[in-house]
């Protein structure tokens, strides 16, 4: 059995922020150019255990690896002292079909590639002079979106809003602790910031469209499966640019899809995130929205880069 | 990291034939009764490497585990001294979403659960007095179909036909070596046997419908993805019983689907394999066909039983 089991400590040594940024950017561009295998994700629901599972397969055509990622969210886990999120990434050879490694990442690679994708497109679409950002949501992904964006564009001030005041307080403290100037604010104040990032599990829009009138760019991260919706559908009709990481997925279960179904925008009005990242891209006047649902190709690209990096470390 | 890596040697000690038969029978019955999660399988194609990959997730509702199985077939592997088939089964907790074990089975659990499902339905639908069987195909699965059926119903004589004479000769020898009386024969002779099992990778029917006129039961194993077809579509219109392991999959890419699309039978004329296995079931007069495409729920049930068995072994 030549199958390696790679634990989180080892993964952390390899999955540096530059490595993840590079791998995710490459994946998004390849996906936009049609150079990927990206079958629709599989969802399993476990209502009795208040849990769900996503399985995403992905491959950048020509790459040595492909991956099958299993990501779970079991929402009662914290009551038993366990993390809600878990999962693992199986890395396979794209030349022999052999399983090569299982990355037992406790869901962190998903968190990091989501952070990277969000930060990359937020940075690309937010006007260069904007240094104030609002984050709606207070979970791990909310924190990562800010930290990773701060790595691309140093932020002057972060406004934090969350449904639960103590969560917002904690995130604000955590950001200040790593040198990012942050404060808790109201939903109305946060939504009217020049750059807004939403990373919640909301099933209905967080605020009416008018609340976002001053936002020049919004990145929506939360709607990763059917039934979730963060942004008011009518907001999309006011945007001059709508970017999606995967057209089909965003149409199926992203905020973009909610806007299309509500009749506010046409289903073909979106631009691929990878097209914008590849450039050259000149931002049209007006506001922009990026809707991210998470692509399996990014999992494949990051996992492959981690394996290659670990192999390099092992050789040295 | 509490994730166990279980290799093939360990899996072999646990995955006894009775354990696999029991687990697969339970899975097929649960699936027929709607007590399963069985999302559509994901297929990835790697044309440059002459390979493909199937990902199947499955869960018997109420069971402690669910599984995500990755199975690959890379057809040029033998030229490099590697097996064409490979894969692994990730076993997850259905109560916390935690990955529990990776069964690095080199594809054997899939082979065994396919053998079990085939043998169970062949035994259930073939008249009790029939002791002569023909096998079309000479690969690993062809051999397993005969060996596992022999375990349920001792066979007097097995006729072996294969596209390549040397393959048929080898399978015949292998069967005789384990005490099963077998001979190589012609396609016409094999197809006219009372019980016929097909386990080939055929993309077009193996023989015209008339060739199967004397077959009282046929089990078709080979068509596991779009583009494959073993049995002539018109054969289905003559059958009094058509059994499918998964209605949707068989309609999509089984021989049953080919018959439906050719207009020979209605899409709702099939009976669930699990309904027949659960019984009571009285076989109507006439001939029967079982079309198996392989269900992820069987993978889940077998993998779960293997893990439980290994835990029991460890405790003793």
Interface residues (C-beta under 8 A of the other chain):
Chain A: X1 X3 X5 X7 X8 X37 X39 X40 X42 X43 X44 X45 X46 X49 X51 X53 X55 X57 X59 X66 X68 X70 X72 X73 X74 X77 X80 X82 X85 X86 X87 X88 X90 X92 X94 X95 X96 X97 X98 X99 X102 X104
Chain B: X1 X3 X5 X7 X8 X37 X39 X40 X42 X43 X44 X45 X46 X49 X51 X53 X55 X57 X59 X66 X68 X70 X72 X73 X74 X77 X80 X82 X85 X86 X87 X88 X90 X92 X94 X95 X96 X97 X98 X99 X102 X104
